[in-house]
């Protein structure tokens, strides 16, 4: 059986309700769960597609 597995990688505080400057004050919580998922995929010889979200400030584009 063939299956597709995808993950949207986004930290818990990424929300349009918070400004980007507020994001800096929150603890990052992605590393441990991502390693758990990657280990499970490895143990089962499985693959997946990870969509990693990021943000660009206007200053980053110049």
N, C-alpha and C positions, 0 to 999 in steps of 0.2 A: 504494500500500500504506500502510495506517495502522499506526502503532506507538505504543506507550507507553514513555516514558522517565522513570524516577524515580531520584533520588539521595538516600540517607540521609547527611546531613551530620553528621559526628561526628569529633572529633579522635582521634588514634591512642591517646591515653592514657586515654580514657573507658572505664572498666572497673569492674565491681563489685568487683574485687580491690583497688582503690585507694580510699582515702577522698577525699571532696571536698577536704579541706584539702591533700592531696598533689598534686592536679591543678595547683595554682598554681605548682608548681616545674617544670613541664614546658613545653617550647617549643611554641607554637602552629604548626601546619603546614598549616592549611586554605587560606590566602589564595591561594597560587600555583596549586594544583590546581583550586580553584574557578574562578579566572579562566580557566584553560585549558579547562575544560568549558564555561563560558559563552561563550568565544570560538568554540569548535567549534560550539556550537548556533547562534550568530549567523551564522557563515560558511555554515551549511547551512540557514538560515531554519527552524530547528527549535525546538521548545519542550520543556520537561520540567517535572516537578514535583519540588521539593526539599523534603524533610522535614528541618527543622532541629531538632536536639535541644538541649535546654537543661536546666538543673537549677535547682531552687528549694530554698533552705534554709528551714527552718521559720521563721527570723527574717524572711525576705522576705515571708512571708504575713501578718504582723501589722502 
